[in-house]
Amino acid sequence: MIEPGAEAPDFTLLDQDLNQVSLSDLLGQKVVLAFYPADFSPLCNDQLSIYQEVLEEIEARDARLVGISVDGPFCHDAFRADAGLDFTLLSDFEPKGEVSRSYGAYLADRGHSSRALVVLDADGVVTYSYEAPHPEIPGANLIFDALGGS
C-alpha cells in the first residue's frame, strides 16, 4: 500500500457516466479513494452502502468520496442505481488495475482491487492508507479517523 506522505499517483479514469475524471479534478479538498473488488458482489455492496449512509458526514468534513474498481463504466452505472449510491465510481478497467496497482491496492492473483482506503489532502499528498484483510470491510470509522474526527 502507498504510504502516508507520498504524493498520490496521477490518473485519469472514466466514471459511471463516461466522463473522464483526473486526480487534478478532485483536488482542492480532501479525497477519500475507496478501492473495492467488484460491483454487485455482496461484500462490496455492503462496503459502499455503509459509505453512502455516512456520505453527508464525509462531505461535511470537506472531503470527496470516490469508489474505484476494475469494473467498466456501464457496470458502475447499473451498480450505482441498484445500490442507491450518490458518489462517483471510477473504472480502473483498461489497462486493468493500473491505478489500483499504482496505489498498492491491486491483487494480481485475483485480478481485482483489494478493499482499501487512501485519503489525500487537498494538495494530493497521502495522509492515510489502509488495506483490509479479506473478507474484512474497511468501516466508515476509519474514514472519520483519517479525516480527523469521529
C-alpha positions in Angstrom: 0.0 0.0 0.0 1.0 3.5 -0.7 2.4 5.2 2.4 1.3 8.4 4.1 3.5 11.3 3.0 3.7 10.0 -0.6 2.4 12.1 -3.5 -0.7 10.5 -4.9 -0.1 9.0 -8.3 -2.0 10.9 -11.0 -4.7 9.2 -13.0 -7.5 9.8 -15.5 -10.3 7.3 -15.4 -13.9 7.1 -16.8 -16.7 7.5 -14.3 -20.1 5.8 -14.5 -21.3 8.5 -16.9 -18.4 8.1 -19.3 -16.8 11.3 -18.1 -13.0 11.5 -17.8 -12.1 12.2 -14.2 -8.5 13.1 -13.3 -6.9 13.3 -9.9 -6.4 17.0 -10.5 -10.2 17.4 -10.9 -10.7 16.1 -7.4 -8.0 18.1 -5.6 -8.7 21.3 -3.7 -10.4 19.3 -0.9 -9.6 16.1 0.9 -10.3 13.0 -1.2 -11.2 9.5 0.0 -10.4 6.8 -2.5 -12.3 3.7 -1.7 -10.9 0.7 -3.7 -13.1 -2.3 -3.9 -13.0 -5.6 -5.8 -16.2 -5.7 -7.9 -19.7 -4.2 -8.5 -22.6 -6.4 -7.4 -20.6 -8.6 -5.0 -22.3 -8.9 -1.6 -19.4 -7.6 0.5 -18.7 -4.7 -1.9 -22.3 -3.8 -1.9 -22.2 -3.7 1.9 -18.9 -1.7 1.9 -20.2 1.0 -0.4 -23.7 1.1 1.2 -22.0 1.9 4.5 -20.2 4.7 2.9 -23.4 6.0 1.3 -25.0 6.1 4.7 -22.4 8.5 6.0 -21.7 10.4 2.8 -23.1 13.7 4.2 -20.8 13.4 7.2 -17.8 12.8 4.9 -18.7 15.8 2.8 -19.2 17.9 5.9 -15.5 17.3 6.6 -14.7 18.9 3.3 -13.9 15.6 1.7 -15.0 13.9 -1.5 -15.6 10.1 -1.6 -14.8 8.2 -4.8 -15.0 4.5 -5.4 -12.6 2.7 -7.7 -12.8 -0.9 -9.1 -11.8 -2.7 -12.2 -15.4 -2.9 -13.5 -16.4 -0.9 -16.6 -18.4 2.3 -16.5 -21.6 0.7 -17.6 -21.4 -1.8 -14.8 -20.7 1.1 -12.4 -23.8 3.0 -13.7 -26.0 0.0 -13.1 -24.5 -0.8 -9.7 -24.9 2.9 -8.5 -28.6 2.8 -9.5 -29.2 -0.6 -7.9 -27.4 0.2 -4.6 -28.6 3.8 -4.4 -25.2 5.3 -4.4 -24.7 9.1 -4.9 -20.9 9.2 -5.2 -18.7 8.8 -8.2 -17.4 5.3 -9.2 -14.3 5.3 -11.4 -13.4 2.5 -13.8 -9.9 1.1 -13.5 -10.8 -1.2 -16.3 -8.1 -0.8 -19.0 -5.3 -1.2 -18.6 -6.8 -3.4 -15.9 -6.0 -2.3 -12.4 -3.3 0.2 -13.4 -4.4 2.8 -10.9 -5.0 0.2 -8.2 -1.5 -1.0 -8.8 0.0 2.5 -8.5 -1.6 2.9 -5.1 -0.6 -0.7 -4.0 -4.2 -1.9 -3.9 -4.3 -4.5 -6.6 -4.4 -8.2 -6.0 -2.8 -9.7 -9.1 -3.6 -13.3 -8.2 -7.3 -12.4 -8.1 -7.4 -9.8 -10.9 -9.0 -7.0 -8.9 -8.5 -4.3 -6.4 -8.4 -5.1 -2.7 -10.7 -3.4 -0.2 -8.6 -0.4 0.7 -8.9 3.3 1.7 -6.5 6.0 0.7 -7.1 9.6 2.0 -5.4 12.5 0.3 -5.1 16.1 1.4 -6.2 19.0 -0.8 -2.8 19.0 -2.5 -2.8 15.3 -3.4 -0.5 14.0 -0.6 -1.5 10.7 1.0 -2.4 11.3 4.6 -3.8 7.8 5.4 -3.9 4.3 3.8 -5.4 1.0 4.9 -5.8 -2.3 3.1 -8.3 -4.6 4.8 -7.6 -8.3 5.2 -10.0 -10.5 3.3 -13.0 -10.6 3.9 -13.0 -7.5 6.3 -14.8 -4.3 5.2 -12.9 -1.1 6.0 -15.5 0.7 8.1 -16.6 4.3 8.0 -14.9 4.8 11.3 -11.5 4.5 9.6 -12.5 7.3 7.2 -13.6 9.6 10.0 -10.4 8.9 12.0 -8.4 9.7 8.8 -10.3 12.9 8.2 -9.8 14.0 11.8 -12.9 13.2 13.8 -15.5 10.6 14.5 
